[in-house]
Amino acid sequence: PGWPIVQGWERRSLATIIPLAPLTRADVAHLVADTTLAADEVYAATGGVPFAVGEVLAERDRAVDGDIATLIRRRLDGLSGVDRQALEAAAVLGDRVDSRIWCETLGTSPLDLAAVSARLISARWLTQTATGNAFVHDNLRSAVYDQIDDAQLVAWHERATTAITAHDPSNARALAYHFDRAGRARDAARAHRAAGRHLRREAAYSEALDSWHRALELLPRRATRTRLEVGLEFIEVCD
């Protein structure tokens, strides 16, 4: 609440504001070197903000996972509604996020998404990649995902299927995952079956069998012909 007053002092040359950059990953590693804390997790949870790192160090005798989760919740609560929605959508899409699919999932313009992305990068949630963005740590993405309300989570996965269908329709594995999480069993079964075929062509036989196994779990019992066809694909790979 007092920040506008301090800014006013600076404008009248009564005070000088010195912006402090967040700590680097190496700085955080140095600070937690004599503890049992994992430097990557602390950096991901705090964004390198010195005060937040200090909070973790002050609580280092407690359960580390609990401390990290608490800090991430605090950081999420500090985001604007727009930025939090964008971050949730990114967490649903995965560790690495294609800008086109992210934009479509959010239903926003590329220009507006660029501004949100810049803020999330500045706050050390994301980093930039050649095709979009990535979370600074996979544990951070998991923690954000876990904070999403169940109903909203289903809605995000539903929107992700629309976005991927529009921009990357051949990505059967991604479609299978999102259809599955959105509760669309029939579509998920079809996509898992397609993903299995793709994985078989890449000689990823174990993953192909996993995809077909999930397709069988989702297919209704009365779909006898389709279940037999999937079973034959199983046999072909096992042979």
N, C-alpha and C positions, 0 to 999 in steps of 0.2 A: 504493500500500500504506500510506502514512503518513496518508492522509486521515482515517480515524477518530481518529487521535491528535490531529490539528489540531482536529477537531470537539470532541473532549474538552476541549482547551485553551479553546475558545470557551465551552463550557458552564460552565467554572470561572472565566470572566472573565480568563483568562490570555492570550487573543488575540482579535482581532476579524476576522471574515471579511467582506470587502467584495465582494459579487457584482458582476462587471463585465458589462454588457450587450454583446452583439456589436456590431460597427461597423455603421453603416448603409451602404446602397448608395452614398450620396453621400460618406461617409467613405472607402470603398474607392476610389472614383473619384479622390478627392483624392490618396490615397497612391500610386496608379499613374499619375498624370497625366504624369509625366516619363519614363515607360517605354513600351515597345511592347505592354504587356499590355492586354488588353481588360477593362475594369472589370467588365462583366456576368459574364464567365466566371470571373474571380477571385472575385467575390462568390458566384456559384453554387457554386464548388468549395469555398470555405472556410466558407460560412455567416456570413461577417463575423467569425469568430473571429480576434482580433488575432494570436495566435501563428501560425495557419495562413497568414494574410495575410503575415506576416513571412517565413515559409518560402518563399512564392512570390517575394517581393521579393529574397530572398537568392539565389534560383536564376534570376533573370530573364535571365541571359545564356545559359541553356540553352533547349531547345525548349519553348515555352509549352505546347503540347498535352500533351507528356509530363509536365510538372510538374502540370498540372491533373488528368490521369488518375491520377497517383500520389496526389495529395491526396484525390481522391474515393475511391480504394481504401482509403486509411487511414481516412477517415471511415466508410466502410461496415464496415470491420473493427471499428470501435468500437461498432457497434450491437448490441443484443441480438438473439437469434435471431428473436423475435417481430417486432420492429421492422423487421429486415432483410427478412423475408418479406413484410411489409406493403408495404414500399417497392418490392420487386421486383414485386409484383403491380400496384402503382400504375404502375410504369414500363411494364409490359406493356399496361396499359389505355390509356395515352396521356398527353399533357401535362396534360389536364384529366380528373379522375377523379370519376365519379358515385358518391356514397357507397353507394347501394343495390347497384350492380354490384360495387364494391370489396368490400363486406361479403360478398356472395354468392361472389365469387371466392375469398376467403380462407376462407370457411366459418366465420366468427366471428360473435359477436353485435354489434349496433349499439353497445352500451355498451362492450364491449372495444375495438371499432374506434375509438370516440371517444377513448379513452385513448391508443391508439397514435398516432392522428392528432395529438393535442395534443403528444405528445413529438416527432413529426417536424416539426411546425410550430415548436416551440421550438428545435429543432436546425437550423432554416433549410433543411430539405429541401423542405418544402411550404408553401403558403399556403392560406388558406381561401377558398372561393368560395360562391356562392349554393346550389349543388347538391352540393358536396363539397370537393374540394381540387385544387390545381394545383401543378406543380413550379415552383420559384422561377425556373428558367431551363430552356429546352428542351435546352440542352447537358447540363445535369445529368441530366435524364431519360434522354437518350441514353447517357450514361456509365454510369448504373446498369443500364440494359438490357444494355449490352455486357458487364457483369460476370457476368451470369447464366449458369450452366452450361447447355449445349445441351439436355440431357435435361429439366432443370427448366423451361427456356424453353418447350418443347413442352407440358409439363404445365400451365404457367400459361395458355397460349393455349387449351388444351382447356377449362380451367375457366372461362375468360373467355367462351367460346361458350355454356356452360351458363348463366352469369349473365346475359348479354345476351339470350338466348332467353327467360329468365324475366321480365326487367324492361324490355326494350326490343326486342321481337321484330321491329319494323318497321325497325330500323336495319340495313338490308342491307349497307351499306358496312362497318360495324364487324364484322358477322358474317363477311363475305367475308374481311376482313383476318385475323381470328383463326382461321377455318377453314383458311385458306391456310397460316398460320404453324404450325398444329397438324398439318399434313400430311394433312388430310382433303380430298383433291382433289375428290371428287364433291360434297360439301356446299359446298366453296368455289366450285366452278363454278356451282352453282345460285344461291348468294348473289351472286356477281359479276354474274350475268345480271340478277338482281333489282335490284342496285345500279345497273346500267346503265340500266334502265328508269326508275328514280327520278331519276337524273341527267338523263335525256332530258327528263322532265317539267319539270325546273328549267332547261332550256335550257343545261345544262352539257355540251355535245355532246362536247367533247374528252375530258372525264373519263368520259363514258358509253362512248366508243369504247375507252378504256383498260380499263375494266371488262370489256367484251365480249371484247376481245383476250385478257385473262387467262383468261376463261371458256373460250375456244377452246383455249388452251394446256393447260388442266387436263382438258378433256373427252377421254375415250378416243376413238380413231380410229373405233371401231365405232359410236359414237353418232351415226350419219349424220344422222338426222332432226333431232336437237337442234342439231347443228352447222350444218345448213342454216337452221334457224330463227334462230339467232344471226346468221348471215350476212345474212339478210334484214333483221334489225334494223340491222345495219351499213349496208346499202344505203339504208334509209329515212332514217337520220340524215345520211349523206353527200349524199343527194339534196336 
